[in-house]
């Protein structure tokens, strides 16, 4: 199973802390991975880390304003 698939499945299962770790690894591998950044931001929002979520979302907006 790919890291991306693991990240998606982990979020679908509601394991947000693990999802954060997996998506951070994906972003480390490819800093321009908009999907991983969006998943990372969502996971941060769900667990109440709004500052980290805002940072991740801002990276997405800077890469793709639409």
ROZAPA-36314 format. One record per atom (N, C-alpha, C): residue number from 1; atom name; x, y, z. Coordinates in steps of 0.001 Angstrom, whole numbers, plus 500000, padded with zeros to 6 digits. Each point is the difference from the previous one (the first is absolute). Last residue first. Layout:
<nodes>
<node NUM 'CA' <X Y Z>>
...
</nodes>
This chain:
<nodes>
<node 66 'N' <493182 529043 493277>>
<node 66 'CA' <498630 499578 499706>>
<node 66 'C' <499603 498804 500820>>
<node 65 'N' <504438 501990 500142>>
<node 65 'CA' <499003 500906 500565>>
<node 65 'C' <498555 499588 499742>>
<node 64 'N' <504794 497442 500371>>
<node 64 'CA' <498840 499940 499112>>
<node 64 'C' <498876 500850 500589>>
<node 63 'N' <504343 499956 502015>>
<node 63 'CA' <500315 499181 498822>>
<node 63 'C' <498872 500047 498977>>
<node 62 'N' <499517 502241 504158>>
<node 62 'CA' <501134 500615 499303>>
<node 62 'C' <500355 499228 498730>>
<node 61 'N' <496680 498283 502843>>
<node 61 'CA' <499514 501192 499308>>
<node 61 'C' <501134 500681 499231>>
<node 60 'N' <501121 496312 502737>>
<node 60 'CA' <499169 499579 498877>>
<node 60 'C' <499554 501203 499181>>
<node 59 'N' <502320 500805 503965>>
<node 59 'CA' <500904 499440 498990>>
<node 59 'C' <499231 499579 498773>>
<node 58 'N' <497533 501402 503698>>
<node 58 'CA' <500636 501146 499350>>
<node 58 'C' <500986 499528 498920>>
<node 57 'N' <497894 496783 502785>>
<node 57 'CA' <499076 500552 499006>>
<node 57 'C' <500621 501176 499255>>
<node 56 'N' <502486 498169 503546>>
<node 56 'CA' <499900 499032 498899>>
<node 56 'C' <499075 500528 498904>>
<node 55 'N' <500362 502559 503925>>
<node 55 'CA' <501280 499987 499303>>
<node 55 'C' <499942 499072 498789>>
<node 54 'N' <496302 500072 502895>>
<node 54 'CA' <500076 501235 499222>>
<node 54 'C' <501299 500047 499194>>
<node 53 'N' <499441 496464 503022>>
<node 53 'CA' <499086 499856 498864>>
<node 53 'C' <500084 501227 499099>>
<node 52 'N' <502339 500087 504045>>
<node 52 'CA' <500662 499111 499055>>
<node 52 'C' <499151 499804 498745>>
<node 51 'N' <498094 502487 503477>>
<node 51 'CA' <501182 500715 499501>>
<node 51 'C' <500724 499167 498940>>
<node 50 'N' <496271 498125 502367>>
<node 50 'CA' <499631 500936 498933>>
<node 50 'C' <501197 500765 499435>>
<node 49 'N' <498844 495516 502715>>
<node 49 'CA' <501251 500741 499799>>
<node 49 'C' <499815 500976 498836>>
<node 48 'N' <496760 496578 501726>>
<node 48 'CA' <500025 501285 500682>>
<node 48 'C' <501294 500786 499887>>
<node 47 'N' <498361 495689 497963>>
<node 47 'CA' <500512 499811 501370>>
<node 47 'C' <500198 501326 500737>>
<node 46 'N' <498289 499980 495529>>
<node 46 'CA' <499176 499048 500752>>
<node 46 'C' <500499 499843 501434>>
<node 45 'N' <502493 502605 496881>>
<node 45 'CA' <498762 500670 500423>>
<node 45 'C' <499167 499084 500891>>
<node 44 'N' <503915 498208 498039>>
<node 44 'CA' <500322 500979 501049>>
<node 44 'C' <498731 500688 500512>>
<node 43 'N' <499517 497133 496356>>
<node 43 'CA' <500292 499242 501219>>
<node 43 'C' <500345 500941 501154>>
<node 42 'N' <499392 501928 495759>>
<node 42 'CA' <498737 499486 500536>>
<node 42 'C' <500235 499259 501311>>
<node 41 'N' <503778 501462 497634>>
<node 41 'CA' <499271 501122 500594>>
<node 41 'C' <498692 499543 500618>>
<node 40 'N' <502489 496819 497603>>
<node 40 'CA' <500710 500384 501217>>
<node 40 'C' <499254 501123 500719>>
<node 39 'N' <498484 498678 495776>>
<node 39 'CA' <499678 498977 501004>>
<node 39 'C' <500648 500337 501334>>
<node 38 'N' <501059 502807 496414>>
<node 38 'CA' <498586 500148 500361>>
<node 38 'C' <499584 498979 501055>>
<node 37 'N' <504324 499646 498224>>
<node 37 'CA' <499895 501209 500826>>
<node 37 'C' <498557 500236 500437>>
<node 36 'N' <500844 496505 496990>>
<node 36 'CA' <500523 499661 501331>>
<node 36 'C' <499904 501206 500934>>
<node 35 'N' <498788 500705 495523>>
<node 35 'CA' <499053 499082 500642>>
<node 35 'C' <500452 499645 501413>>
<node 34 'N' <502853 502618 497248>>
<node 34 'CA' <498844 500755 500488>>
<node 34 'C' <499010 499099 500721>>
<node 33 'N' <505293 499790 499004>>
<node 33 'CA' <498878 499059 499974>>
<node 33 'C' <498790 500669 500648>>
<node 32 'N' <504701 501633 499466>>
<node 32 'CA' <498935 500557 499164>>
<node 32 'C' <498796 499075 499877>>
<node 31 'N' <504146 498911 502388>>
<node 31 'CA' <499426 501192 500631>>
<node 31 'C' <498855 500639 499206>>
<node 30 'N' <502065 494965 500393>>
<node 30 'CA' <499610 500914 498927>>
<node 30 'C' <499302 501211 500613>>
<node 29 'N' <502059 496825 502852>>
<node 29 'CA' <500442 499421 498735>>
<node 29 'C' <499730 500929 498829>>
<node 28 'N' <498427 501218 504235>>
<node 28 'CA' <501460 500011 500059>>
<node 28 'C' <500576 499460 498688>>
<node 27 'N' <495392 499781 500628>>
<node 27 'CA' <500411 501373 499696>>
<node 27 'C' <501522 500128 500048>>
<node 26 'N' <498132 495873 501241>>
<node 26 'CA' <499743 500244 498582>>
<node 26 'C' <500465 501394 499584>>
<node 25 'N' <500207 498891 504542>>
<node 25 'CA' <501009 499258 499244>>
<node 25 'C' <499824 500204 498507>>
<node 24 'N' <496761 501809 502820>>
<node 24 'CA' <501246 500752 500150>>
<node 24 'C' <501134 499304 499248>>
<node 23 'N' <495902 497784 500240>>
<node 23 'CA' <499953 501115 499052>>
<node 23 'C' <501230 500895 500109>>
<node 22 'N' <499574 496384 503057>>
<node 22 'CA' <500111 499493 498631>>
<node 22 'C' <500018 501136 498980>>
<node 21 'N' <499292 501083 504578>>
<node 21 'CA' <501353 499472 499776>>
<node 21 'C' <500191 499543 498558>>
<node 20 'N' <495696 501393 501301>>
<node 20 'CA' <500931 501128 499988>>
<node 20 'C' <501415 499513 499699>>
<node 19 'N' <496702 496783 500661>>
<node 19 'CA' <499832 500655 498701>>
<node 19 'C' <500950 501193 499867>>
<node 18 'N' <499706 497810 504130>>
<node 18 'CA' <500760 499189 499047>>
<node 18 'C' <499920 500617 498604>>
<node 17 'N' <497402 502028 503270>>
<node 17 'CA' <501421 500174 500339>>
<node 17 'C' <500893 499202 499055>>
<node 16 'N' <495221 499590 499614>>
<node 16 'CA' <500526 501285 499540>>
<node 16 'C' <501474 500193 500314>>
<node 15 'N' <496305 496166 499256>>
<node 15 'CA' <501253 499986 500763>>
<node 15 'C' <500818 501229 499589>>
<node 14 'N' <495673 498391 498141>>
<node 14 'CA' <499946 500966 501086>>
<node 14 'C' <501226 500013 500885>>
<node 13 'N' <498808 497528 495796>>
<node 13 'CA' <499777 499279 501251>>
<node 13 'C' <499943 500940 501204>>
<node 12 'N' <500996 501667 495689>>
<node 12 'CA' <498654 499429 499922>>
<node 12 'C' <499635 499236 501272>>
<node 11 'N' <504387 501682 499544>>
<node 11 'CA' <499028 501070 500239>>
<node 11 'C' <498582 499459 499968>>
<node 10 'N' <503386 496991 498963>>
<node 10 'CA' <500124 500390 501405>>
<node 10 'C' <499018 501115 500335>>
<node 9 'N' <500419 498596 495511>>
<node 9 'CA' <499295 499013 500813>>
<node 9 'C' <500024 500369 501484>>
<node 8 'N' <502492 502695 497008>>
<node 8 'CA' <498561 500140 499752>>
<node 8 'C' <499217 499036 500887>>
<node 7 'N' <504668 499683 500124>>
<node 7 'CA' <499572 501289 500564>>
<node 7 'C' <498493 500183 499844>>
<node 6 'N' <502015 496237 497983>>
<node 6 'CA' <499981 499859 501462>>
<node 6 'C' <499484 501278 500649>>
<node 5 'N' <500707 500081 495390>>
<node 5 'CA' <498832 499176 500323>>
<node 5 'C' <499878 499818 501506>>
<node 4 'N' <503828 502207 498461>>
<node 4 'CA' <498814 500822 499743>>
<node 4 'C' <498731 499233 500375>>
<node 3 'N' <504094 497711 500145>>
<node 3 'CA' <499893 500937 501124>>
<node 3 'C' <498762 500881 499845>>
<node 2 'N' <499826 495191 497676>>
<node 2 'CA' <500811 501213 499914>>
<node 2 'C' <499774 500896 501223>>
<node 1 'N' <499686 494528 499722>>
<node 1 'CA' <499148 501180 500000>>
<node 1 'C' <500896 501242 500000>>
</nodes>
